[in-house]
Amino acid sequence: MNILLVGAGLSGAVIGRRLAEAGHDITIVDGRDHIGGNCHTERDAETDVMVHVYGPHIFHTDDEEVWTYVNEFTTFMPYKNRVKTTSQGQVFSLPINLHTINQYYGKTMRPDEAREFIASIGDSSIEEPETFEEQALKFVGPDLYEAFFKGYTEKQWGCSPTELPASILKRLPVRFNYDDNYFFHKFQGMPENGYTPMIEAILKHDKITVKLNTWYTPEMGEGFDHVFWSGPLDGFFDYKLGRLGYRTLDFEKFTERGDYQGCAVMNYGDRDVPFTRITEHKHFSPWEEHEGTVCYREFSRSCTPDDIPYYPIRMVDEKAMLADYVALAEESEGVTFVGRLGTYRYLDMDVTIREAMDTATMFLEHQEKGSKMPAFAVSPQ
Ligand SMILES: Cc1cc2nc3c(=O)[nH]c(=O)nc-3n(C[C@H](O)[C@H](O)[C@H](O)COP(=O)(O)OP(=O)(O)OC[C@H]3O[C@@H](n4cnc5c(N)ncnc54)[C@H](O)[C@@H]3O)c2cc1C
């Protein structure tokens, strides 16, 4: 079959590769001038530092098949994400752990003492938390909530944590030991030469043609047997029911000599600091040495039609509009919506890859049976 994939990010690359290996002819278009989608990395011309152009990306997964898959296309270097935060005039370790608690309260508690202490300051009058704020107050009480969640969340989401659902803060955000590894996953790492060469290797197949600087137009789909769409779901329908809400990010890039902040990610919890965090990109490649350094100050705001959509908002209004777009999509013929934009969900890279693999498998099964490939391999709702 002749298959068109819109978007040369991870979704497009992984689906394209699987289908090419099964013998199909694959064309991938992307409106940008590079492959890799939001995972794109490139070396900074001035300092030679590897820069994560659309914000930092750390690979972490428990999915062994996905881990084996990515390691086939590049070498992964060991990397642990250790995040710090500047709040109320001090630097603390995140996620909140025994060090953070002892430092914040000027104590020397052992794990069980800290557990008891945190339980005593949590708001026990809140039984079934409905909002983000209630969830945080129940788990950690007002001091740690103010220092580590309130201001940061207001900046990130542009609204009060009283307006956000409790589900955003799912698990107890506290560790009663000194483990400051941000992720729990079994496999964690960073591709030695960045993500773009890894995705380039995935796309390197005789049956795959990639066309950059090429935005999709409806006529483009005509010569193809099936289209996989990893662009915005509402964009496919020319936004005719309105625009699904996103947050976007502005990155204020600056370069310095030496080591600017001593770590890769420094959050800023105070409300009066306008940015959410500073990322220093050479610390994402700790095995490299550079005299210069590249940092991004990261600002979050509401996404306009001219911006890059980053985080889907998925509040009540957006979910209602999403349901209408899903109904439209399900009426469409010959197109499957995939990836973070096509299904309007935040997806980590490992989940994106897992879903892309499963989508390709599902397509091949439908093709064998002669049945119709659905509009969504994974429900966006
Ligand atoms: C700020 C941020 C930080 C993140 N950090 C991490 C992290 O640390 N670890 C992690 O695992 N995941 C992280 N992620 C998630 C990761 O970025 C996604 O999993 C991944 O980018 C999803 O790939 P995709 O192919 O679905 O989408 P994308 O990467 O967005 O690719 C879609 C592509 O489609 C193209 N396109 C869109 N519309 C059209 C059109 N009309 N015509 C032609 N081309 C089009 C776009 O140009 C883009 O290249 C982060 C995401 C964000 C927003």
The ligand as a Tripos MOL2 file, in Angstrom:
@<TRIPOS>MOLECULE
LIG
   53    58     1     0     0
SMALL
NO_CHARGES

@<TRIPOS>ATOM
      1 C1          8.0010   20.6460   27.0060 C.3       1 LIG1
      2 C2          7.9500   19.1600   26.8250 C.ar      1 LIG1
      3 C3          8.9000   18.3660   27.4510 C.ar      1 LIG1
      4 C4          8.8540   16.9830   27.2900 C.ar      1 LIG1
      5 N1          9.7840   16.2460   27.9570 N.ar      1 LIG1
      6 C5          9.7220   14.9010   27.8700 C.ar      1 LIG1
      7 C6         10.6280   14.0970   28.6250 C.ar      1 LIG1
      8 O1         11.4770   14.5910   29.3670 O.2       1 LIG1
      9 N2         10.5370   12.7520   28.4940 N.ar      1 LIG1
     10 C7          9.6000   12.1560   27.6940 C.ar      1 LIG1
     11 O2          9.5530   10.9170   27.6240 O.2       1 LIG1
     12 N3          8.7460   12.9020   26.9560 N.ar      1 LIG1
     13 C8          8.7770   14.2470   27.0250 C.ar      1 LIG1
     14 N4          7.9080   15.0140   26.2890 N.ar      1 LIG1
     15 C9          6.9690   14.3430   25.3570 C.3       1 LIG1
     16 C10         7.5070   14.2230   23.8970 C.3       1 LIG1
     17 O3          7.7860   15.4960   23.3930 O.3       1 LIG1
     18 C11         6.4330   13.5000   23.0510 C.3       1 LIG1
     19 O4          6.2700   12.1880   23.5440 O.3       1 LIG1
     20 C12         6.7650   13.3950   21.5560 C.3       1 LIG1
     21 O5          7.1840   14.6130   21.0120 O.3       1 LIG1
     22 C13         5.5350   12.9250   20.7970 C.3       1 LIG1
     23 O6          5.8650   12.7020   19.4390 O.3       1 LIG1
     24 P1          4.7990   12.9040   18.2860 P.3       1 LIG1
     25 O7          5.4290   12.4050   17.0460 O.co2     1 LIG1
     26 O8          3.4900   12.3260   18.6990 O.co2     1 LIG1
     27 O9          4.5460   14.4810   18.2130 O.3       1 LIG1
     28 P2          5.5010   15.6750   17.7680 P.3       1 LIG1
     29 O10         6.8730   15.4870   18.2900 O.co2     1 LIG1
     30 O11         4.7890   16.9260   18.1500 O.co2     1 LIG1
     31 O12         5.5420   15.5560   16.1750 O.3       1 LIG1
     32 C14         4.4760   15.9560   15.3620 C.3       1 LIG1
     33 C15         5.0600   16.5060   14.0800 C.3       1 LIG1
     34 O13         3.9760   16.7770   13.1640 O.3       1 LIG1
     35 C16         4.2950   17.9350   12.4160 C.3       1 LIG1
     36 N5          3.0360   18.5070   11.9100 N.ar      1 LIG1
     37 C17         1.9900   18.9440   12.6530 C.ar      1 LIG1
     38 N6          1.0050   19.3820   11.8360 N.ar      1 LIG1
     39 C18         1.4320   19.2160   10.5580 C.ar      1 LIG1
     40 C19         0.8600   19.4830    9.2790 C.ar      1 LIG1
     41 N7         -0.3640   20.0300    9.1580 N.pl3     1 LIG1
     42 N8          1.5720   19.1970    8.1720 N.ar      1 LIG1
     43 C20         2.8220   18.6600    8.2880 C.ar      1 LIG1
     44 N9          3.4250   18.3730    9.4870 N.ar      1 LIG1
     45 C21         2.7350   18.6440   10.5990 C.ar      1 LIG1
     46 C22         5.0000   18.8310   13.4300 C.3       1 LIG1
     47 O14         5.8080   19.7700   12.7480 O.3       1 LIG1
     48 C23         5.8100   17.8270   14.2470 C.3       1 LIG1
     49 O15         7.1130   17.7020   13.7380 O.3       1 LIG1
     50 C24         7.8840   16.3880   26.4710 C.ar      1 LIG1
     51 C25         6.9320   17.1840   25.8330 C.ar      1 LIG1
     52 C26         6.9320   18.5530   26.0480 C.ar      1 LIG1
     53 C27         5.8440   19.3770   25.4190 C.3       1 LIG1
@<TRIPOS>BOND
     1     1     2 1
     2     2     3 ar
     3     2    52 ar
     4     3     4 ar
     5     4     5 ar
     6     4    50 ar
     7     5     6 ar
     8     6     7 ar
     9     6    13 1
    10     7     8 2
    11     7     9 ar
    12     9    10 ar
    13    10    11 2
    14    10    12 ar
    15    12    13 ar
    16    13    14 ar
    17    14    15 1
    18    14    50 ar
    19    15    16 1
    20    16    17 1
    21    16    18 1
    22    18    19 1
    23    18    20 1
    24    20    21 1
    25    20    22 1
    26    22    23 1
    27    23    24 1
    28    24    25 2
    29    24    26 1
    30    24    27 1
    31    27    28 1
    32    28    29 2
    33    28    30 1
    34    28    31 1
    35    31    32 1
    36    32    33 1
    37    33    34 1
    38    33    48 1
    39    34    35 1
    40    35    36 1
    41    35    46 1
    42    36    37 ar
    43    36    45 ar
    44    37    38 ar
    45    38    39 ar
    46    39    40 ar
    47    39    45 ar
    48    40    41 1
    49    40    42 ar
    50    42    43 ar
    51    43    44 ar
    52    44    45 ar
    53    46    47 1
    54    46    48 1
    55    48    49 1
    56    50    51 ar
    57    51    52 ar
    58    52    53 1
@<TRIPOS>SUBSTRUCTURE
     1 LIG1         1 GROUP 0 **** ****
